[in-house]
Amino acid sequence: MRYVNAREFLRGEFIGRSVVVCDASMHPVAKGRVLWETKNMLHVGEQEKRFDKRTHNFIFETAEGPVTVEGKRIMFRPEDRIKRLR
């Protein structure tokens, strides 16, 4: 298994990735694909449920393994995340 470079992952695109949404205590709340992303929200699943980045944590599935991301760390517009996470 390859090591996942967190910085490179966070600078990438989230739309279309499989994700497990967890609350602050890391209990799973929902699972699905990211349909849309805004500065403060991730839209997940077929019913397009919205989750606030500030109060949730996210576990993204990658080819190298799962990546856990604290929502507060990605509270940027998707296009600004590349510039801010250098």
C-alpha positions as CSV (number, residue, x, y, z in Angstrom):
1,M,0.0,0.0,0.0
2,R,1.3,3.5,-1.0
3,Y,1.4,6.3,1.5
4,V,-1.2,8.9,0.9
5,N,0.2,12.4,0.7
6,A,-2.4,14.4,2.7
7,R,-1.4,17.8,1.2
8,E,-1.6,16.6,-2.3
9,F,-5.0,14.9,-1.6
10,L,-6.4,18.1,0.0
11,R,-5.4,20.1,-3.0
12,G,-7.3,17.8,-5.4
13,E,-10.9,17.5,-6.4
14,F,-13.5,16.0,-4.0
15,I,-16.5,15.9,-6.4
16,G,-17.1,12.2,-7.4
17,R,-15.1,10.7,-4.5
18,S,-16.6,8.2,-2.1
19,V,-16.9,9.6,1.4
20,V,-18.1,8.7,4.9
21,V,-19.4,11.7,6.8
22,C,-18.8,11.5,10.6
23,D,-19.8,13.8,13.4
24,A,-17.3,15.5,15.7
25,S,-16.9,12.3,17.7
26,M,-16.2,10.3,14.6
27,H,-19.5,8.4,14.5
28,P,-20.6,7.8,10.9
29,V,-23.6,9.8,9.8
30,A,-23.9,9.2,6.1
31,K,-22.0,7.6,3.2
32,G,-22.0,8.3,-0.5
33,R,-20.3,10.2,-3.3
34,V,-19.6,13.9,-3.1
35,L,-22.0,15.6,-5.6
36,W,-21.1,19.3,-5.0
37,E,-18.8,21.4,-2.8
38,T,-19.1,24.9,-1.5
39,K,-17.1,26.9,0.9
40,N,-19.1,25.7,3.9
41,M,-20.9,22.6,2.7
42,L,-20.4,19.2,1.1
43,H,-23.4,17.7,-0.7
44,V,-23.3,13.9,-0.4
45,G,-25.4,11.0,-1.7
46,E,-28.3,10.5,-4.1
47,Q,-30.6,12.6,-2.0
48,E,-28.0,15.3,-1.9
49,K,-27.8,15.7,1.8
50,R,-25.8,18.8,2.9
51,F,-23.2,18.6,5.6
52,D,-21.5,21.6,7.2
53,K,-17.7,21.3,7.0
54,R,-17.3,23.1,10.3
55,T,-19.0,20.5,12.4
56,H,-18.2,17.2,10.5
57,N,-15.2,15.1,9.7
58,F,-14.9,13.2,6.4
59,I,-13.2,9.9,5.5
60,F,-12.5,9.8,1.8
61,E,-11.8,6.6,0.0
62,T,-8.7,6.6,-2.2
63,A,-6.8,3.9,-4.1
64,E,-4.1,4.1,-1.5
65,G,-6.5,3.8,1.4
66,P,-8.8,5.9,3.5
67,V,-8.0,9.6,4.3
68,T,-9.5,11.3,7.3
69,V,-10.0,15.0,6.9
70,E,-11.2,17.4,9.6
71,G,-13.8,19.6,8.1
72,K,-12.4,22.8,9.6
73,R,-9.2,22.2,7.6
74,I,-11.0,22.4,4.2
75,M,-13.3,25.4,4.9
76,F,-12.3,27.1,1.7
77,R,-13.9,27.5,-1.7
78,P,-12.7,24.5,-3.8
79,E,-10.8,26.8,-6.2
80,D,-9.0,28.5,-3.3
81,R,-8.0,25.3,-1.5
82,I,-5.2,24.8,-4.0
83,K,-3.6,28.2,-3.1
84,R,-4.1,28.0,0.6
85,L,-2.9,24.5,1.3
86,R,0.7,24.9,0.0
